[in-house]
Structures are given as C-alpha cells and as structure tokens.
C-alpha cells in the first residue's frame, strides 16, 4: 500500500463501464452515480497497473505519474 500511488480517473474519458472497479481486489473503488470513484486510495498496491491495463478508454493514470508530469 502506498501513500503516493493510486489511480486518478479522467472523467472526460471514463465511460462508466466499471471494469476498473469490478477488477480491483483491494477495494480501492466505489461506484457513485454510475462512475467509479477512488475512495480507498491507501488500499492500492504500489505499481499495480491492473485497472489501468484493463481500461479501454485510457481514463486511468496514477497519482505519482500525474504529480511528476504536473
């Protein structure tokens, strides 16, 4: 579990397919108004990219990546 590693959802790209939340075995996501929401970021496993790899729409990046490019 990592303080600086968790998914960040680009809601402009997210279609609400919920593949990410259905995949995640760590309970990082909940669903809010039909869209995934990162509600338990501390449960994300550092450098796991499972949800990002499954997202067909490129809607998921990670906090540490966003921070380093921001």
N, C-alpha and C positions, 0 to 999 in steps of 0.2 A: 504494500500500500504506500502511495507516495503523495506527499503534500503538493508537489508541482507537476503531477502527471494525471490528467483526467480529460475526458472528452469535452469538446466545445462544439456545439451544434450550430451550423449556419442555417438558420430558419428560412432564408431565401432559397436554399437548395433542398431543404428537407421536404419530403412529400407526405410524411406521416405513415410510412409503410410499417414502422415499428420493428424492422429487422434488428436494429441495434439493441433495443430493449428486450426483445424476445431472445436474443443470443446471449446477452450478458449474464453469466452465472454468479456475479458478485453483487447484484442488486444496486448498481450504480444509477440506473434509470427508474423513473416512474413515468406514467402517461398522464398528460394534462391537456385537456381539450383535443384529444386525438393526436398529440405530438409527443415525442419523447422529451423528457426533461431530466437533466443531470441533478439529482437530489442527494446523492450519496457519493460525492467525488472522492472522499478518502477511502472508499472501498475499491477503487480502480487499481488494478495491478500494474505497477510501473512497467512500461514498454510493451504492454499487451496492446495489440492493434486489431484485435478480433472484430470489434464493431466497425472500425474504420474500413477494414478489408471487405466486409460484407455490404457496406453502404454503396449501392449502385449509383448514387447521386453525388458523391463527393462532399457530403454535408458534414463530415466529422473530421476535425483536426484535434490536436491536443494542446492543453494549456501551455506546456513548456515550449511547444513549437510556435504558438501564437505569440507568446511573450518574447521569444528570441527574434521574431520577424517584425514585431510591432514597433 
